[in-house]
Amino acid sequence: MFQKEHPNQIKILEIYANNEAYQSHLKTPHFLLYKTSTLKMVKSLKLNDL
């Protein structure tokens, strides 16, 4: 997602069934690849509990 006022910033929204599912996702090969591939691109990470 991006806001019209900030077109150069994007937000990625992911929804998990519970914290266990989220923690499991953090260990998957595709997430680990994403994490290492975007280290210099991601400026902030914020986890919102809803």
N, C-alpha and C positions, 0 to 999 in steps of 0.2 A: 504494500500500500504506500501511497505518498499523498501528502497534502498539497493542494494547489499552491499554497503560500511557500512551500519548501519542496519544489520539484526535484531537487538534487539529493534529497534524503528519502530513504525507503524504510518501511517497517515490515517485518515479517511476523505474521501471526500464526502460531501453532497452538493447537488445543489438544490436551492429553486427558485421558479418562481419570487419571489420578497421579500422585507424585511417583508412585512405583513405575508407571508407564513412562513418565518423563525421564526418570533416572535410567531406565533401560535404554531409552532412545539415545542418551548421551554416550552410550558405549557401542553404538552401531557403527559399522565400517563407513557408511555413507556420511554420518554425522562427523566422525573423526576426520574424514577427508575434507569436508566442508570447513571444519574448525581450523585445520592446518593451512588450508588454501586461502583463507580469508583473514588471517591474523593481522595483516597490515591494512586491510580494507575496513574492518568493523571498528567503529570508533567507540561504541558503547553497547552494552548488553544490559537489559533490565527484565527481570522476571516478575511478572505481576500475578499474584495469586488471586484468582477470582472464584 
